[in-house]
Amino acid sequence: MDPTSVFDLIVVGGGPAGISAAIFAKRLGKQVVIVEKASVLSPEPRGETLHNDPILDELLGEGVMESLALSKTEYREYFPPLPTQDAMVELVRKTPSIVFEWREWISYFLLQITKLEIPCIFNAEVFDVIKENNQVTGIKYRDQEGSDQKINGKTVFVCDGHKTIIGRKFYSNYRVMNFPIVKCLMKNGNHKTKAFKYFLVPEGALEYAPNFPPCIIFLFPREEQNLETGLMIHTDIAEQLGLRIPPINEIMGVWVKIKKDYPIFSEMIGRASISHEDITTIPMTGPITKYNPIPGLVFLGDAAGFVEASGGSGLVASIKMAKYWVNAIDSNDMESDIEAKFRTSELHKHIAKVAKRYNGFRRFLYVRLRTATRIRKMWWLLKLILKLA
């Protein structure tokens, strides 16, 4: 690559947000490059559920999302601590969630990358931006040989997810906003319905791990009797309660016991076999304070905390966000107060509103009520809150 080249857009990170930004920009005639740390685009499977949206037809092709559906459901089931079946709350969402397989979904992004001939640089870890006169003019990255390289560009989109290196140079709150989450794919489970299932687990609810921080156990049925399951730890709540976040090996040890012994949940799993299991993190406390902290630099997707907190998915929101900011580049709107404009958009207002509501519910549940006994005692009120939400 010619070191003197100047791209219209440099995309740091080849996940859904980054790939989408590159596709939208290239369709508008922009010179784009994607810089990815791994050897392939979007290597790590994330949440494999979303609500269908017209933007997916625009991005990937009409009907693609429907063709990839392994399962659909608009039903949700919530269980209190020390759950019993009769205490379960069933809710119905306005639109169904689509469950899909990650690599198949990403393959349609890659088709667009190939069709549009968007260049990608792999095995490249971006560690800093280039600044001139308080304007970002490019990036610095380390290639697979360990040599430092640079790329010049008019705008840099940071889409490198919850592990973002550049983001941590501008913001310090990633430690609290990122929630550890176990992701486990299983075959031949024993669940009876297609509803997504959530088990609320406060501090002290696990006899074998009394100091384990508050978490939520989830189970998402897939095709036939297959399922995605796992647990997510509420990092911010743990900090408020003075609880430490366990190391990975300890989290996985507790997860093993939950799969074996947790009431109702372990019965739903039955003797299912594991096809994939790992631990990652997802930003769940709401968006960062500023998406465009310096001219020429924009944070998108997980790097911006742009996740719909109620469902823990930022896929569609990040794609919409990418299109918004690409259009800002195309219309030369980056010189105006695009940050303020974006914050008044319906997209941003929705994400911020959901995050505020979700955070308030979690604080009431895990900080104010705190214990399993008190939560069960107030379950009638929590039922009403869940249904109103």
C-alpha positions as CSV (number, residue, x, y, z in Angstrom):
1,M,0.0,0.0,0.0
2,D,1.3,3.4,-1.0
3,P,2.3,5.2,2.3
4,T,1.5,8.5,0.7
5,S,-2.1,7.5,-0.1
6,V,-4.8,9.4,1.8
7,F,-8.1,7.5,2.3
8,D,-11.4,9.2,2.8
9,L,-12.2,6.8,5.6
10,I,-10.0,4.4,7.7
11,V,-12.1,1.8,9.5
12,V,-10.4,0.3,12.6
13,G,-11.9,-3.1,13.3
14,G,-13.7,-5.5,11.0
15,G,-16.8,-6.4,13.0
16,P,-20.4,-5.7,11.8
17,A,-20.1,-2.0,12.7
18,G,-16.8,-1.5,10.8
19,I,-17.7,-3.6,7.8
20,S,-21.1,-1.8,7.5
21,A,-19.4,1.6,7.6
22,A,-16.9,0.5,4.9
23,I,-19.7,-0.8,2.7
24,F,-21.9,2.3,3.0
25,A,-18.9,4.6,2.4
26,K,-17.7,2.6,-0.6
27,R,-21.2,2.7,-2.2
28,L,-21.0,6.5,-1.9
29,G,-17.7,6.4,-3.9
30,K,-15.3,6.9,-0.9
31,Q,-11.8,5.5,-0.8
32,V,-12.0,3.1,2.2
33,V,-9.7,0.7,4.0
34,I,-10.4,-1.7,6.9
35,V,-7.7,-2.5,9.4
36,E,-8.3,-5.7,11.4
37,K,-6.2,-7.2,14.2
38,A,-7.2,-10.8,13.4
39,S,-6.5,-12.8,10.2
40,V,-10.2,-12.6,9.1
41,L,-13.0,-10.2,9.4
42,S,-15.4,-10.5,12.4
43,P,-13.7,-13.6,13.9
44,E,-15.4,-13.8,17.2
45,P,-19.1,-14.8,17.3
46,R,-21.2,-12.3,19.3
47,G,-24.9,-12.3,20.1
48,E,-26.6,-14.3,17.4
49,T,-30.0,-12.7,17.8
50,L,-31.5,-9.5,16.4
51,H,-34.8,-7.8,15.4
52,N,-35.1,-7.6,11.6
53,D,-34.9,-4.1,10.2
54,P,-35.1,-2.6,6.7
55,I,-31.5,-1.5,7.0
56,L,-30.4,-5.2,6.8
57,D,-32.1,-5.6,3.4
58,E,-30.3,-2.4,2.3
59,L,-27.0,-3.6,3.5
60,L,-27.0,-7.3,2.8
61,G,-29.8,-7.8,0.2
62,E,-33.5,-8.2,0.4
63,G,-34.7,-11.2,2.4
64,V,-31.2,-12.3,3.5
65,M,-32.0,-12.0,7.2
66,E,-35.2,-14.0,6.9
67,S,-33.4,-16.7,4.9
68,L,-30.9,-17.1,7.8
69,A,-33.4,-17.5,10.6
70,L,-32.9,-20.6,12.6
71,S,-35.7,-19.7,14.9
72,K,-38.0,-16.7,15.7
73,T,-39.8,-15.7,18.9
74,E,-41.4,-12.6,20.4
75,Y,-41.8,-14.3,23.8
76,R,-39.7,-13.7,26.9
77,E,-39.7,-15.6,30.2
78,Y,-38.3,-14.1,33.4
79,F,-37.5,-16.1,36.6
80,P,-36.8,-14.7,40.1
81,P,-34.0,-15.9,42.3
82,L,-34.5,-19.5,43.6
83,P,-36.9,-19.9,40.7
84,T,-40.1,-22.0,40.5
85,Q,-42.1,-22.4,37.3
86,D,-45.2,-20.8,38.7
87,A,-43.3,-17.5,39.5
88,M,-42.2,-17.1,35.9
89,V,-43.3,-13.9,34.1
90,E,-44.1,-14.2,30.4
91,L,-43.8,-11.1,28.1
92,V,-44.5,-10.7,24.4
93,R,-42.4,-8.2,22.4
94,K,-43.9,-6.3,19.5
95,T,-41.6,-7.9,16.9
96,P,-39.9,-11.3,17.0
97,S,-36.2,-11.9,17.6
98,I,-34.4,-13.8,14.8
99,V,-31.8,-16.3,15.8
100,F,-29.1,-17.0,13.3
101,E,-25.6,-18.5,12.9
102,W,-22.8,-16.0,13.0
103,R,-20.5,-17.1,10.2
104,E,-23.4,-17.5,7.8
105,W,-24.5,-14.0,8.6
106,I,-21.0,-12.6,8.2
107,S,-20.6,-14.3,4.9
108,Y,-23.1,-11.9,3.4
109,F,-21.0,-8.9,4.6
110,L,-18.0,-10.5,3.0
111,L,-19.8,-10.8,-0.3
112,Q,-20.3,-7.1,-0.3
113,I,-16.6,-6.5,0.7
114,T,-15.5,-8.6,-2.3
115,K,-18.0,-7.1,-4.7
116,L,-17.0,-3.5,-3.8
117,E,-13.3,-4.4,-3.7
118,I,-12.7,-2.9,-0.3
119,P,-9.1,-3.3,0.8
120,C,-8.4,-5.0,4.1
121,I,-5.2,-5.1,6.1
122,F,-5.1,-8.1,8.4
123,N,-3.0,-9.0,11.5
124,A,-2.6,-5.3,12.2
125,E,-3.1,-4.0,15.7
126,V,-3.9,-0.3,15.7
127,F,-2.3,1.3,18.7
128,D,-2.7,5.1,18.1
129,V,-4.0,7.8,15.9
130,I,-1.9,10.4,14.0
131,K,-2.8,14.0,15.0
132,E,-1.9,17.3,13.3
133,N,-3.2,20.6,14.6
134,N,-5.8,18.9,16.9
135,Q,-7.1,16.9,13.9
136,V,-6.8,13.1,13.4
137,T,-5.1,12.5,10.1
138,G,-4.5,8.7,10.2
139,I,-3.5,5.7,12.3
140,K,-0.5,3.9,13.5
141,Y,-0.5,0.1,13.6
142,R,1.8,-2.8,14.2
143,D,1.9,-5.5,11.5
144,Q,2.4,-9.2,11.9
145,E,6.2,-8.8,11.7
146,G,6.1,-6.4,14.6
147,S,7.0,-3.4,12.5
148,D,5.2,-0.1,13.0
149,Q,3.2,1.3,10.0
150,K,0.9,4.2,9.4
151,I,-2.0,5.0,7.1
152,N,-3.2,8.5,6.3
153,G,-6.9,9.3,6.2
154,K,-9.4,12.2,6.3
155,T,-11.6,10.4,8.9
156,V,-11.0,7.4,11.2
157,F,-13.9,5.3,12.5
158,V,-13.0,3.3,15.6
159,C,-15.0,0.1,15.4
160,D,-12.7,-2.3,17.3
161,G,-15.2,-3.3,19.9
162,H,-15.1,-3.7,23.7
163,K,-11.3,-4.2,23.6
164,T,-10.6,-0.9,21.9
165,I,-7.1,0.4,22.3
166,I,-7.8,3.9,20.9
167,G,-10.9,4.2,23.0
168,R,-9.0,3.7,26.2
169,K,-6.8,6.7,25.3
170,F,-9.8,8.9,25.4
171,Y,-12.1,7.3,28.0
172,S,-11.5,5.5,31.3
173,N,-14.9,3.9,31.9
174,Y,-14.6,0.8,29.7
175,R,-13.7,-1.3,32.8
176,V,-17.1,-0.6,34.3
177,M,-19.3,-0.5,31.2
178,N,-18.0,-3.9,29.9
179,F,-19.8,-6.9,31.4
180,P,-18.2,-10.3,31.3
181,I,-20.4,-12.7,29.5
182,V,-20.2,-16.5,29.0
183,K,-21.4,-17.6,25.6
184,C,-22.2,-21.3,25.2
185,L,-23.8,-23.1,22.2
186,M,-25.3,-26.5,23.0
187,K,-27.1,-29.2,21.1
188,N,-30.1,-31.3,22.2
189,G,-31.4,-29.3,25.1
190,N,-34.5,-30.1,27.1
191,H,-36.3,-26.7,26.9
192,K,-40.0,-26.9,26.2
193,T,-40.7,-23.5,24.5
194,K,-39.0,-21.1,22.0
195,A,-39.2,-18.2,24.4
196,F,-36.0,-16.5,25.4
197,K,-35.4,-17.2,29.1
198,Y,-33.8,-15.0,31.8
199,F,-32.9,-16.0,35.4
200,L,-32.1,-13.1,37.8
201,V,-29.3,-14.0,40.2
202,P,-28.5,-11.4,42.9
203,E,-25.5,-11.4,45.3
204,G,-25.5,-14.3,47.7
205,A,-28.0,-16.4,45.7
206,L,-25.5,-19.1,44.8
207,E,-24.6,-21.2,47.9
208,Y,-21.4,-22.4,46.3
209,A,-20.3,-18.9,45.4
210,P,-21.9,-16.5,48.0
211,N,-19.7,-13.6,46.9
212,F,-20.3,-14.0,43.2
213,P,-21.5,-10.6,41.8
214,P,-25.0,-10.2,40.5
215,C,-25.6,-11.8,37.1
216,I,-28.3,-12.9,34.8
217,I,-28.4,-16.4,33.3
218,F,-30.0,-16.6,29.8
219,L,-31.1,-19.3,27.4
220,F,-32.0,-18.6,23.8
221,P,-33.5,-21.6,21.9
222,R,-32.2,-22.1,18.4
223,E,-33.2,-24.6,15.7
224,E,-34.8,-27.9,16.8
225,Q,-33.5,-28.5,20.4
226,N,-30.3,-26.5,20.1
227,L,-29.7,-23.4,22.2
228,E,-27.4,-20.5,23.1
229,T,-26.9,-20.0,26.8
230,G,-24.6,-18.3,29.3
231,L,-24.4,-15.8,32.0
232,M,-23.6,-12.1,32.2
233,I,-22.1,-10.3,35.2
234,H,-23.3,-6.7,36.1
235,T,-19.9,-5.1,36.5
236,D,-21.1,-1.6,37.5
237,I,-23.5,-3.1,40.1
238,A,-20.7,-5.2,41.5
239,E,-18.6,-2.1,42.0
240,Q,-21.4,-0.3,43.8
241,L,-21.7,-3.2,46.1
242,G,-18.0,-3.5,46.7
243,L,-17.7,-6.9,45.1
244,R,-14.8,-8.0,43.0
245,I,-15.2,-9.3,39.4
246,P,-13.8,-12.9,39.5
247,P,-11.1,-14.0,37.1
248,I,-12.1,-16.0,34.0
249,N,-11.3,-19.4,35.5
250,E,-13.4,-18.6,38.6
251,I,-16.3,-17.4,36.4
252,M,-16.1,-20.6,34.3
253,G,-16.0,-22.7,37.5
254,V,-19.2,-21.2,38.8
255,W,-20.8,-21.5,35.3
256,V,-20.1,-25.3,35.4
257,K,-22.0,-25.6,38.7
258,I,-24.9,-23.4,37.4
259,K,-25.3,-25.7,34.4
260,K,-25.5,-28.7,36.7
261,D,-27.5,-27.5,39.6
262,Y,-29.4,-24.2,39.1
263,P,-33.1,-24.8,39.5
264,I,-35.2,-25.1,36.3
265,F,-32.3,-23.9,34.2
266,S,-30.3,-27.1,34.6
267,E,-33.4,-29.1,33.7
268,M,-33.8,-27.1,30.5
269,I,-30.3,-27.9,29.5
270,G,-30.7,-31.5,30.4
271,R,-27.9,-33.6,28.8
272,A,-27.2,-31.1,26.0
273,S,-23.7,-31.3,24.5
274,I,-21.5,-28.2,24.2
275,S,-20.4,-27.2,20.7
276,H,-18.9,-23.8,21.6
277,E,-18.0,-22.1,24.9
278,D,-16.0,-19.1,25.7
279,I,-16.1,-15.8,27.6
280,T,-16.1,-12.3,26.2
281,T,-17.5,-8.9,27.3
282,I,-20.2,-6.6,26.1
283,P,-20.8,-2.9,27.0
284,M,-24.1,-2.6,28.7
285,T,-24.3,0.7,30.7
286,G,-25.1,3.0,27.8
287,P,-23.2,5.1,25.2
288,I,-19.9,6.9,25.9
289,T,-19.9,10.6,26.6
290,K,-18.6,11.7,23.2
291,Y,-18.6,9.9,19.9
292,N,-16.5,12.5,18.0
293,P,-14.0,13.7,20.7
294,I,-11.6,15.2,18.2
295,P,-12.1,16.2,14.6
296,G,-11.5,13.3,12.2
297,L,-12.2,10.6,14.8
298,V,-15.5,8.8,15.5
299,F,-16.3,5.9,17.8
300,L,-18.9,3.4,16.6
301,G,-20.6,0.2,17.8
302,D,-19.3,-1.6,20.9
303,A,-16.3,0.9,21.1
304,A,-19.0,3.6,21.6
305,G,-21.1,1.5,24.0
306,F,-23.9,1.7,21.4
307,V,-25.8,-1.4,22.5
308,E,-29.6,-1.8,23.1
309,A,-29.3,-2.7,26.8
310,S,-32.6,-4.4,27.2
311,G,-31.6,-7.2,24.9
312,G,-27.8,-6.9,25.0
313,S,-27.5,-6.6,21.3
314,G,-25.9,-3.7,19.4
315,L,-25.9,-5.3,15.9
316,V,-28.7,-3.3,14.2
317,A,-28.1,-0.2,16.2
318,S,-24.4,-0.2,15.2
319,I,-25.2,-0.7,11.5
320,K,-27.6,2.3,11.7
321,M,-25.0,4.3,13.5
322,A,-22.4,3.5,10.9
323,K,-24.7,4.7,8.1
324,Y,-25.5,7.9,9.9
325,W,-21.9,8.9,10.3
326,V,-20.9,7.8,6.8
327,N,-23.6,10.1,5.5
328,A,-22.2,12.9,7.6
329,I,-18.8,12.4,5.9
330,D,-20.5,12.4,2.5
331,S,-22.4,15.6,3.1
332,N,-19.3,17.3,4.6
333,D,-21.3,17.6,7.8
334,M,-18.3,16.7,10.0
335,E,-17.4,20.4,10.2
336,S,-20.6,21.3,11.9
337,D,-21.7,20.1,15.3
338,I,-22.6,16.6,14.1
339,E,-22.2,15.2,17.6
340,A,-25.2,17.3,18.8
341,K,-27.2,16.4,15.8
342,F,-26.7,12.7,16.3
343,R,-27.7,12.9,19.9
344,T,-31.0,14.4,18.9
345,S,-31.6,11.6,16.4
346,E,-34.4,9.1,17.1
347,L,-31.7,6.3,17.0
348,H,-29.6,7.8,19.7
349,K,-32.6,8.9,21.8
350,H,-33.9,5.3,21.7
351,I,-30.6,3.7,22.8
352,A,-30.0,6.3,25.6
353,K,-33.6,5.9,26.8
354,V,-33.4,2.1,26.9
355,A,-30.1,2.3,28.7
356,K,-31.4,4.7,31.4
357,R,-34.5,2.5,32.0
358,Y,-32.4,-0.7,32.1
359,N,-29.8,0.8,34.5
360,G,-32.5,2.0,36.8
361,F,-34.2,-1.4,36.9
362,R,-30.9,-3.1,37.7
363,R,-30.1,-0.7,40.5
364,F,-33.5,-1.2,42.0
365,L,-33.2,-5.0,41.7
366,Y,-29.6,-5.6,42.7
367,V,-28.7,-2.7,44.9
368,R,-31.9,-1.5,46.7
369,L,-33.6,-5.0,47.0
370,R,-30.2,-6.8,46.8
371,T,-31.0,-10.2,48.3
372,A,-32.9,-13.2,46.8
373,T,-35.4,-13.1,49.7
374,R,-36.3,-9.4,49.2
375,I,-36.5,-9.7,45.4
376,R,-38.9,-12.7,45.7
377,K,-41.0,-10.7,48.3
378,M,-41.3,-7.8,45.8
379,W,-41.7,-10.0,42.7
380,W,-45.3,-8.9,42.3
381,L,-44.0,-5.3,41.8
382,L,-41.1,-6.4,39.5
383,K,-43.7,-8.3,37.4
384,L,-45.5,-5.0,36.8
385,I,-42.3,-3.2,36.0
386,L,-41.2,-5.8,33.5
387,K,-44.6,-5.8,31.8
388,L,-44.7,-2.0,31.6
389,A,-41.2,-1.9,30.2
